[in-house]
Amino acid sequence: MATSNISATMKTSPSSTTRSHCNSLSRFITFTSNNNIHHSNHLFFTKTSNSSLRSKRSLSLYVNNVISDQKLTEPIPQQEVNDDPSSFSPNSISIASNIKYHAEFTPSFSPEKFEVSKAYFATAESVRDALIANWNATYDYYDKLNMKQAYYLSMEFLQGRALLNAIGNLELSGPYAEALSKLGHDLENVAKQEPDAALGNGGLGRLASCFLDSLATLNYPAWGYGLRYKYGLFKQNITKDGQEEVAENWLEMANPWEIVRNDVSYPVKFFGKVVAGSDGKKHWIGGEDIKAVAYDVPIPGYKTKTTINLRLWSTKAPSQDFDLSAFNSGNHAKAYEAQTNAEKICYILYPGDDSVEGKILRLKQQYTLCSASLQDIIARFEKRCGGSLNWEEFPEKVAVQLNDTHPTLCIPELMRILIDVKGMSWKQAWEITQRTVAYTNHTVLPEALEKWSYDIMQKLLPRHVEIIESIDEQLLHTIILESGVEDLELLQKKLKEMRILDNFDLPDSVLELLFPPEENSIMDSNEEVNIYDEDEDSNEEADSDEEKESEGENNWNKTMALFKPAPKAEKIVRMANLCVVGGHAVNGVAEIHSEIVKEEVFNEFFKLWPHKFQNKTNGVTPRRWILFCNPDLSSIISKWTGTEDWVLDTEKLAELRKFVDNKDLQTEWRAAKRNNKMKIVSFIKERTGYTVSPDAMFDVQVKRIHEYKRQLLNIMGIVYRYKKMKEMSAEERKDKFVPRVCIFGGKAFSTYVQAKRIVKFITDVGATVNHDPEIGDLLKVVFVPDYNVSVAELLIPASELSQHISVSHVIIGDQYGWDGSQWD
């Protein structure tokens, strides 16, 4: 199970036992009626004479309080509740009625037919009813207790399809399958109608989604925050020319899982200028204003009613910004300019940044995520506090986790809100910010750590640049006070490595630390010097003073040259350094990675603040990646371990070791693998037209296409294998080579020319090898187009050799946040 990646310990208030963590949460929603009741854990529906359905709102909400200081995963016996509706179980009849209700009264399609696409939407809306009921109860419960809540900010959430995961977590797969069968549809075919949510691309996003699943399953009070990308990264087509990118269409027919919150929106500002008010406060005025609107996606836990939230922001401009005069004058583009500028922020995940416009758009995305999310977090905190608002309690109630450096602007944004809006001092705001924010690092390549042009950031976010400059200056003071000024060359190296602002002159306050005024002043202008004194001793003293002054001036010039930035070097803001400085915890995503972070990437920071650095080994949710996508294997594991507890506690899988030599287990395991391979044989035929043998070894490399991921090395090895085969007779080939299907999958970033050439090379090799009758089934090369979570759910259970051959120490990730985790 993925370990919760909340670096901030989820401590509870010591003042009240009612604020300790919940071990498990049970809640039951009842809908009452007078006749023909179909029972469900979530909804009771009344059937009317015309067979339509009418739902009646709940009269009672039962929440069993199970607060305890015991380990979170140890459930406490539930209190007895009179008329406890938990004794009722949802059945296929009530579910079928609910699906029919949504097909009729929440229509997205014409009423004449109940085709498979319509069945999907009605089924999803039926499941969403249960999730919303659980979601509301979950947060009513958390708000009532005013518990500390974790907020996970990520530019990506690679969710995959939601239907099967949701009903699986709700333990309703069987009833829903039976209900759809009664309605003339197959659950698997209905589930295939759902497009993958285009909110991510790789390991960073898949990790974030696995965390949300595990947080809900473990009953942690937590939210995810991201952006609602209209067109995703891109949909990948494979043609004779290689990779072709087209826009994702996942929102074209709407998303039944999301709930738009029209009452939850926040202003986000760009550009403008900073002025000082008569009250002494800084005011950020003018510029471009947009509005971020919340869309909520419920995330259910497994075998728990706990349902947490993924809040996605969509951007738009106020209606008054539409230039009606320009439109009526025929200047339609100008009329809609404000709307276009606002909406395009959430068009594409990772827009191309080769141009200045592309860089500004990316930075707008990052700031929108940070600003809207923090405004929302603060509003929720203030609401929970009611009339007893105490900002010192903010870090005791809020944990903000930054998934990589994309949400780094949370640090200056929180400072801006606390100082400029809430009226705090710098010292108080900085203490709150540091205690609230924590950072997950995803890359060990120094050159891949995210950096931004100072000029672009200063233009787009002038107030934040002022705050970052102050943070940088404060950091310099800390480093100098800790390190001393005895060894200036060593100090210069430290400052160069640790500064947030790169290629900048030292601030005056820092120069004063290096050269106190009495030392760096060559001559005190207020001191009178008698140049007419001809006394011999005085002349000697004057000569000595001149020598000292000359020597001091030379030392000053040498030191200034030492700390002088390189001429014409671009001024840079280093986001990872800002994360380390502005947060209270830094974690890697694997033990070896965390050690590299401490010993290499942020070694100087580790020496300065060793208490900040920790490890959080990442994993994947075993529900989606074993239980749901590999049911044959799941049944075998449960049978041989004698329990299904492994789904919640993967340590239980160690029980299989005692059967490692058992022939029956091996036979069952191979049968499950072959069944999964047969699915891939059909899938490859459907997607590529190639026929492959299930008896061959499936050799799989699926991950983002990148030079350091070394797909090129893999395909060159395959070319070498093919050439060796061609040099042999048919008998020699059969003796020396195991039949192998080499499967590739992954997207090359649209502007990454070399990566796209690798895709083209792989497909060309496949076209040659796969049509060679001499080779036959001994070797096949397949590139699976548009690799995503749903494709992975098919490929991973069928894989027999999984290629992870990325360059050593680089498997963790890069500046785009696409890492080398289990997903890759």
Secondary structure, 3 states (H helix, E strand, C coil): CCCCCCCCCCCCCCCCHHHCCECCCEEEEECCCCCCEECCCCCCEEECCCCCEEECCCCEEEEECCECCCCCCCCCCCCCCCCCHHHCCCCHHHHHHHHHHHHHHCCCCCCCCCCHHHHHHHHHHHHHHHHHHHHHHHHHHHHHHCCCEEEEECCCCCCCCCHHHHHHHCCCHHHHHHHHHHCCCCHHHHHCCCCCCCCCCCHHHHHHHHHHHHHHHCCCCEEEEEECCCCCCCEEEEECCEEEEECCCCCCCCCCCCEEEEEEEEEEEECCEEEECCCCCEEEECCEEEEEEEEEEEEECCCCCCEEEEEEEEEECCHHHCCHHHHHCCCHHHHCHHHHHHHHHHCCCCCCCCCHHHHHHHHHHHHHHHHHHHHHHHHHHHHHHCCCCCHHHHHHHEEEEEECCCCCCHHHHHHHHHHHHCCCCHHHHHHHHHHHEEEECCCCCHHHCCEEEHHHHHHHCHHHHHHHHHHHHHHHHHHHHHHCCCCHHHHHHHHHHHCCEECCCCCHHHHHHHCCHHHHCCCCCCCCCCCCCCCHHHHHHHHHHHHHHHHHHHHHHHHHHHHCCCCCCCCEEEHHHHHHHHCCEEEECCHHHHHHHHHHHCHHHHHHCHHHEEECCCCCCHHHHHHHCCHHHHHHHHHHHCCCHHHCCHHHHHHHHHHCCCHHHHHHHHHHHHHHHHHHHHHHHHHHCCCCCCCCEEEEEECCCCHHHCHHHHHHHHHHHHHHHHCCCHHHHHHHCCCEEEEEECCCCCCCHHHHHHHHHHHHHHHHHCCCCCCHHHEEEEEECCCCHHHHHHHHHHCCEECCCCCCCCCCCCCCCCCCCCCC
